[in-house]
Structure formats: structure tokens, C-alpha cells
Amino acid sequence: MGGDEGDLAVVDARRSLPGRGAWVHPDLQCLELAERRRALPRALHSGPLDTSPVRRHLEDRSGRPSA
């Protein structure tokens, strides 16, 4: 997906999707830190990145929404 909204990050729990990937510690605080540091777009060599699918996945795992 391109455009102003950026690319969409996806969770690859099976580690089988083609293309570049980035490992994120399965903790919402770690994701938030990576977002603040813009670490994921740098690791993935991409522009703006929508990490909402990753956030939802981590919230589902933890059973609680982020603040």
C-alpha cells in the first residue's frame, strides 16, 4: 500500500511471508518505543508505516488495550 497513509505492517506469526521482516519483542511498550524511534521503517527500508495490525495483535495477546 502506498500513498500518504504509508505501508501497512503485518504480523507474520509463521515467519513464512516473503520479503523483508523485522522482529519486535511481543510487548506493547517495546512496540511503542520502536514507533517513537521510527525503528521499524528504518529496519524495513520503508517510508511511513502503519503499525496498527501489530498493535492489535499484541493487545489480543495481552488481553488488554494500550493506554
Secondary structure, 3 states (H helix, E strand, C coil): CCCCCCEECCCCCCCCCCCCCCCCCCCHHHHHHHHHCCHHHHHHCCCCEECHHHHHHHHHHHCCCCC
